[in-house]
Amino acid sequence: MKIKLIKQSEPFHFVAFNEEGQSVHMDASPEIGGTDKGVRPMQMIIMGLGGCSGIDVCNILKKQKQEFSRFTIEVDATRRSEPEPKIFEHIVLKFIFEGAVNPAKAKRAVDLSIEKYCSVSEILRQSAEIEYQVIVNNEIVH
């Protein structure tokens, strides 16, 4: 995997490109002089967690012929305040499904993703506690 970053404007705006030419803008927060021209790098990590797990879950449910009308992932991450670097220490994900998906199969797909398949969750688990919840048609699945 190769990624290329090109500085766009002062002081911290970058565009990152993957090997296929797709891009994403990154910038620092205004608190340290950024100009809000992109997502923060630490936000991208959490986006990657949601995306990695979401792809796993969709793939597993597709193989099980499970259909849903809507699938949303909400991620709430907390970083430690001290010492530097301010790495993630606690992450909570909510996997929210609507439609005809079997709740037990949705839960199993999420379990497999977070506990076995998602590379990003495995990396983050080294420093952070990861919790997750599965909600199907407004009901928490246990």
C-alpha positions, 0 to 999 in steps of 0.5 A: 500500500502506498499513500502520497500526501501533497501540501496544499496551503498554509499552514497544515492543509494536505491532500492524501492520495491512494494508489488508485488516485482517490483523495481525502483532505486533511487539516489541523484544528483551528486551535493550533492554526489549522483552517478546517479544510479537511478532517483531522488525522485522528478523525481519519483513524476513527473513520477507518475503524468504522469503514473497515468494520462496516465493510466486514459486516456488509460482506458477512451479512451479504453472504448470509443473504441478510438484507437491511434498508439502512445501516449506520455506524456511530463512533465515539472516541476519547483520547487521553489528555496526558501524556503526549501523544494523545492516543485513543483510550476508549472507543464506543461503536454503535451499529444501527440496522433498520429493515428485515435483517435477523438481529442474531445474525447482525450481532454475529457479523459485528462480533466477527468483524470487531473481534476477528476480521477488522485490522483497524480494530486490532491496531486500536485495541493495543491502546484503547478499550473498544466497546460496541453495541448492535441495534436492530429496528431500535432494539439493542441486541444482546 
